[in-house]
Amino acid sequence: MLLSLIGLIACAAACWRTCHGNGDEQAALLPFADDPEAARRMSAATGRHCERIVQPLPEPPPPYRMRA
């Protein structure tokens, strides 16, 4: 019984630490995630590092229209 209680508390503590990491900080940096230059400036200004910098998708070419 005591071992089960200790295991339950350990699991709850591990889940709590995992869920409450630096997610809020990274969420605040999401507006800068698609612009690497802005992410660098933000990192230099605040000291926070944006973990995920994504490259935006290229613009698709305009659809081909055949003129008759």
N, C-alpha and C positions, 0 to 999 in steps of 0.2 A: 504494500500500500504506500509506504513512504517512498520507495523507489519510483513508483508510478507518478507520485506527486512531484518529485524532483525532476523527472523526465518531462512532465507537462510544463513546469515552470521554465525549464531550459529551452524547450521548443518555443514557448511564448516569447521568451527573451530574444531568441534568435530571429524569430519573425519580426519582432518589434524593431530590432536593429536593422534588418534588411529593408523594411518598409520605410523607415525614417532616416535614410542616409542623407545624401546631398541632393535628393530629387527636387526639392524646392529651389535650390540654387541653380540647378541645371535647367529647370523650367523657366526661370527668370532670364536665362541666356538664350532661349529658343529663338527670339526675334533676330538674333545675330548668327544663327546656325547656317543660313544659306549665303552669307556674305563673308568670305574668309578675311577680307581686309577689315571689315567692321568688327569681326570677332577678335582680330589682333589688337585693334585700337581699344576695344572694351577690356581685353585682358591686361593691356598696359595701363589703362586708367584705373581699374578696380583690383587687379591682382587675381581675379577669378578666371579660371580656364574653362572654355567651352569644350566639352569632351567630344561632341559630335558636330563636325562641320560637314554639311552636305553640299554637294554640287547640284544646282538646279538643272532640270532637264532642258536640253536645247529646244528652241522653238521649232515646231514642226514646219516643214515647207508648206507654202500655200497649195491648196488643192489644184490639180491640173484641170484646166477648162479648155476644151477644144472649141475654137470659134469656126463657125462655118460661113 
